[in-house]
Each structure stands twice: as C-alpha cells, then as structure tokens.
Amino acid sequence: MRTAFVALAVAMAAYDRGRRRGRLETIAAHLKIARAER
C-alpha cells in the first residue's frame, strides 16, 4: 500500500514537471512495481 502511494506521488511529480514525455509509461511501470511488491 505504501509503495502504491509513493508511486502515485512520483507520478504526480513527473506530471507536474511535464519534462517526461512517457508520463503514462512511467505510471504504468510504477503500477507494475506496486503489483509485484504485493
């Protein structure tokens, strides 16, 4: 649960920056990691 929250915060930070083009890809990667940790 903590990993998912942290991933969400990181995704929001990346979205706010707007520098990364693959925002969705980054979010998807974090979600995959969160599921793997579960």
Buried (B, 14 or more C-beta within 10 A) or exposed (E): EEBBEEBBEEBEEBEEEEEEEEBEEBBEEBBEBBEEEE
